[in-house]
């Protein structure tokens, strides 16, 4: 009886933390020892080095509500191994990358690049091996966000990714003469450059490669849909109606090209005044939640409009690094683990082929 109560509590807390309807049975194994000593063995297909401590607290608090339960000792054994998503049939694979995640918005100005960088750093802080590919050829932001001014080295004809804060990255911005140098290329050249940055970079054993997508639904997006084995996509939006209109186009695009959608992140969701503590929904309220419900997607989390995020980005020291114990950093960690969990649930071999794009 006690075993079933503990199992039920663990699954309930994890399901709530990850906003999943249920936790797979193979994520949890419980061994009962003598005299009401229990050992909890949890084997999750994603990294959770830091956040599991919060889960432990919540589980213990939930168990304490049961007055009939007798526990003389509880030992935790957390294990993690990131599951790899099999590439679609016909894909040019990246054997050194387990999962490729597109972070998209369909619209500029919603903070997608900032979200991408902080989510990558949060995944890395949880123990994952993470890389970022800056797919915005015309307006690369990752060099500034990561504070990288050096140029990548070559190994033969391949690029060695830049490494900072424990995250590998590659961007056309690293190869330009200066940040003011414009890229004046037509569509085919942009698509070719993206593929070179992806396939000619010596990524080193990545669990996740996050692709910081440009706004829109043009050449880059079609190249990714047709030629890159994308495991899933995350949609970033603000609550504003104008942003939601463009974001809906991005959602429909990914659905049309059969890229799984992992969920929605609502950025600039609210402003919390540090002086008077007033909370104001400057760009509207619950727009991301309503959009997620409309398309039957999960809302992974809501991030505030915050001066500290902007300052950290401008300084090239993203907030997850600058304030690792901060409240907003914890939000990034929660979102990162949620998307990793959803990707793990999809990690069975994919049946889909690359989508055929038809212009109607």
C-alpha positions in Angstrom: 0.0 0.0 0.0 2.8 2.4 1.0 4.6 1.7 -2.3 1.6 2.6 -4.4 1.1 5.8 -2.4 4.7 6.9 -2.9 4.6 6.0 -6.6 1.4 8.0 -7.1 2.8 11.0 -5.3 6.0 11.0 -7.4 4.1 10.7 -10.6 1.6 13.4 -9.6 4.4 15.9 -8.7 6.4 15.2 -11.8 3.4 15.5 -14.1 2.5 18.8 -12.5 6.1 20.2 -12.8 6.4 19.1 -16.4 2.7 19.9 -17.2 2.2 16.4 -18.6 -1.0 14.4 -18.4 0.9 11.3 -17.2 4.4 10.1 -16.4 5.5 6.9 -18.2 5.9 3.9 -15.9 9.5 3.3 -17.1 10.6 6.7 -15.7 10.2 5.5 -12.1 11.3 2.3 -10.3 10.7 2.0 -6.6 12.4 -0.5 -4.4 11.1 -1.1 -0.9 13.6 -2.0 1.8 13.1 -3.4 5.3 11.4 -1.4 8.0 9.8 1.2 5.8 13.0 2.3 4.2 12.5 3.1 0.5 14.8 3.7 -2.5 13.4 5.8 -5.3 15.1 5.1 -8.7 14.1 7.6 -11.3 15.5 7.2 -14.8 14.5 10.2 -17.0 15.3 10.6 -20.7 16.5 14.2 -20.2 18.9 16.0 -18.0 17.7 17.4 -14.7 20.8 18.0 -12.5 19.5 21.0 -10.7 15.7 21.1 -11.0 15.2 17.6 -9.4 16.0 19.1 -6.0 12.9 21.2 -6.2 10.9 18.1 -7.3 12.2 16.2 -4.2 11.0 19.0 -1.9 7.5 19.0 -3.6 7.3 15.2 -3.4 8.2 15.2 0.3 5.7 17.9 1.0 3.0 15.9 -0.8 3.8 12.8 1.1 3.7 14.6 4.4 0.0 15.2 3.9 -0.7 11.5 4.3 -0.9 10.8 8.0 -1.1 7.0 7.6 2.1 6.7 5.6 5.1 5.5 7.5 8.5 6.3 6.0 11.6 5.7 8.1 13.9 6.6 5.3 13.8 7.7 1.7 16.8 7.5 -0.7 16.8 9.2 -4.1 18.7 7.9 -7.1 18.3 10.2 -10.1 19.6 9.0 -13.5 19.4 10.7 -16.9 20.3 9.8 -20.4 19.1 12.0 -23.2 17.1 10.1 -25.8 17.8 10.8 -29.5 15.1 11.4 -32.1 15.7 9.4 -35.2 15.9 11.5 -38.3 13.2 11.5 -41.0 13.7 9.1 -43.9 15.9 10.7 -46.5 17.5 13.1 -44.2 21.2 14.1 -44.2 22.0 13.2 -40.6 24.3 14.8 -38.0 25.6 11.7 -36.1 27.1 13.9 -33.4 23.8 15.7 -32.7 21.0 13.7 -30.9 18.2 16.3 -31.3 17.7 19.5 -33.3 15.2 22.0 -32.0 14.0 25.0 -34.0 13.1 28.1 -31.9 10.8 30.1 -34.0 8.3 33.0 -33.9 7.3 34.0 -37.4 7.8 37.6 -36.3 10.7 39.8 -35.3 10.9 41.7 -32.0 9.4 39.1 -29.7 12.7 38.2 -28.0 13.2 34.8 -29.7 17.0 35.0 -29.8 17.1 35.9 -26.1 14.8 33.0 -25.3 16.9 30.7 -27.4 20.2 31.6 -25.7 18.8 31.4 -22.2 17.0 28.1 -22.8 20.3 26.7 -24.2 22.2 27.8 -21.2 19.5 26.4 -18.9 19.7 23.0 -20.6 23.4 23.1 -20.2 23.1 24.0 -16.5 20.9 20.9 -16.1 23.7 18.8 -17.5 22.9 18.5 -21.2 25.5 19.1 -24.0 24.0 22.0 -26.0 24.8 23.9 -29.1 23.2 27.0 -30.8 23.0 27.5 -34.5 22.2 31.1 -35.5 20.1 30.7 -38.6 19.4 34.4 -39.0 21.8 35.1 -41.8 20.7 38.7 -42.4 20.5 39.7 -38.7 22.6 37.3 -36.5 22.2 38.1 -32.8 24.0 35.2 -31.1 27.5 36.8 -31.2 26.2 39.8 -29.2 24.1 37.7 -26.8 27.0 35.4 -26.0 29.6 38.2 -26.0 31.8 36.5 -28.6 34.0 38.7 -30.7 36.6 36.1 -31.9 36.4 34.2 -35.2 36.1 30.4 -35.3 39.1 28.3 -36.2 39.3 25.8 -39.0 40.1 22.1 -38.9 40.7 21.2 -42.5 37.7 22.7 -44.3 35.4 22.5 -41.2 34.6 25.1 -38.7 35.2 24.5 -35.0 32.2 25.9 -33.0 32.7 28.7 -30.6 32.5 27.6 -27.0 31.3 29.9 -24.2 29.4 29.3 -21.0 29.6 25.6 -21.8 27.6 26.0 -25.0 28.8 25.5 -28.5 27.6 27.9 -31.1 28.0 28.9 -34.8 26.8 32.0 -36.5 27.4 33.9 -39.8 28.1 36.8 -37.5 31.4 35.1 -36.4 32.6 35.2 -40.0 31.8 38.8 -40.9 34.4 41.5 -40.7 32.4 43.5 -38.2 28.9 43.7 -36.6 28.1 46.5 -39.1 28.8 44.3 -42.1 25.5 43.6 -43.9 24.8 40.3 -45.6 23.3 41.1 -49.1 22.5 37.7 -50.5 19.6 36.3 -52.5 17.6 33.3 -51.1 19.6 30.4 -52.6 22.8 31.8 -51.2 21.2 32.2 -47.7 19.9 28.6 -47.8 23.4 27.4 -48.9 25.0 29.3 -46.1 22.7 27.8 -43.5 23.5 24.3 -44.6 27.2 25.0 -44.6 27.0 26.4 -41.0 25.1 23.3 -39.9 26.9 20.5 -41.7 30.4 22.0 -42.0 30.7 22.7 -38.3 32.4 20.1 -36.1 29.7 19.9 -33.4 31.0 17.8 -30.5 28.6 15.2 -29.2 25.5 17.4 -28.6 22.3 16.3 -26.8 20.5 19.3 -28.2 21.2 21.8 -31.0 18.9 24.8 -30.8 18.4 26.7 -34.0 17.7 30.4 -33.5 15.3 30.9 -36.5 14.9 34.2 -38.4 11.4 35.7 -38.5 9.0 34.8 -41.3 8.3 31.7 -43.3 10.7 32.0 -46.2 13.8 30.4 -47.6 15.5 29.5 -44.3 12.3 27.8 -42.9 11.8 25.8 -46.1 15.4 24.7 -46.1 15.1 23.4 -42.6 11.8 21.7 -43.4 13.2 20.0 -46.5 16.8 19.3 -45.7 17.5 19.4 -42.0 16.4 16.6 -39.6 14.5 18.9 -37.1 13.3 16.9 -34.1 10.8 19.5 -33.0 9.9 23.2 -32.8 9.2 25.7 -30.0 7.1 28.8 -30.8 7.9 32.1 -29.1 5.3 34.8 -29.0 4.2 37.8 -27.0 0.6 38.2 -25.8 0.0 41.0 -28.3 -2.6 40.4 -31.0 -0.3 41.6 -33.8 2.4 39.2 -32.8 0.0 36.3 -32.5 -1.2 36.8 -36.1 2.3 36.2 -37.4 3.1 33.4 -34.9 0.0 31.5 -36.1 1.5 31.5 -39.6 4.7 29.9 -38.1 2.6 27.3 -36.3 0.7 26.4 -39.5 3.9 26.3 -41.5 5.5 23.7 -39.1 2.3 21.7 -39.2 2.3 21.7 -43.0 5.8 20.5 -43.2 5.3 17.8 -40.5 7.7 19.2 -37.9 6.4 18.3 -34.4 5.5 21.3 -32.2 6.8 21.0 -28.6 4.9 24.0 -27.2 4.6 27.7 -26.9 6.7 30.2 -24.8 5.0 33.5 -24.0 7.7 36.2 -23.7 7.2 39.7 -22.3 4.1 38.3 -20.7 3.9 40.9 -17.9 5.9 43.6 -16.2 6.5 43.4 -12.5 7.5 46.8 -11.1 10.3 46.3 -8.6 9.4 49.4 -6.7 5.6 49.3 -6.2 5.2 45.5 -7.0 2.5 46.2 -9.4 2.1 43.7 -12.2 1.0 45.0 -15.6 0.2 43.0 -18.7 1.6 45.6 -21.1 1.2 43.6 -24.3 -2.1 42.0 -23.4 -3.1 39.0 -21.3 -3.1 35.3 -21.9 -2.6 35.6 -25.7 0.0 32.7 -25.7 -2.3 30.5 -23.6 -5.2 31.1 -26.0 -3.1 30.4 -29.0 -1.8 27.2 -27.5 -5.3 26.1 -26.8 -6.4 27.0 -30.3 -3.7 24.8 -31.9 -3.8 22.1 -29.1 -0.3 22.9 -28.0 1.3 23.1 -24.5 2.1 26.5 -23.0 5.6 25.8 -21.7 5.8 29.0 -19.7 5.5 32.7 -19.5 8.5 35.1 -19.1 8.3 38.7 -17.9 9.4 41.9 -19.5 12.4 42.6 -17.3 15.2 45.1 -17.3 17.7 42.5 -16.0 17.2 40.3 -19.0 17.9 43.3 -21.3 21.0 44.4 -19.4 22.4 40.9 -19.3 21.9 40.4 -23.1 23.5 43.8 -23.9 26.5 42.8 -21.7 26.9 39.4 -23.5 26.3 37.6 -20.2 22.8 36.1 -20.5 20.7 36.1 -17.4 20.9 32.4 -16.8 24.6 32.9 -16.4 24.5 36.3 -14.7 21.9 35.3 -12.1 21.9 31.5 -11.9 19.8 31.4 -8.7 17.4 34.2 -9.8 13.6 33.8 -10.1 13.6 34.4 -13.9 16.4 32.0 -14.4 14.3 29.3 -12.7 11.5 30.0 -15.2 14.0 29.4 -18.0 15.0 26.1 -16.3 11.4 25.0 -16.0 10.7 25.7 -19.6 13.9 24.0 -20.8 13.1 20.8 -18.9 9.5 20.8 -20.1 10.5 21.0 -23.8 13.2 18.3 -23.2 10.6 16.0 -21.6 8.2 16.5 -24.5 11.0 15.8 -27.0 11.9 12.6 -25.0 8.3 11.4 -25.3 8.7 11.8 -29.1 12.0 10.1 -29.2 10.7 6.9 -30.8 11.8 6.5 -34.4 10.0 9.0 -36.7 7.9 7.6 -39.5 7.6 10.8 -41.4 9.5 11.7 -44.6 10.6 15.2 -45.4 7.6 17.2 -46.5 7.1 18.1 -50.1 6.4 21.8 -50.4 3.7 22.7 -52.8 3.1 26.3 -53.8 -0.6 26.8 -54.2 
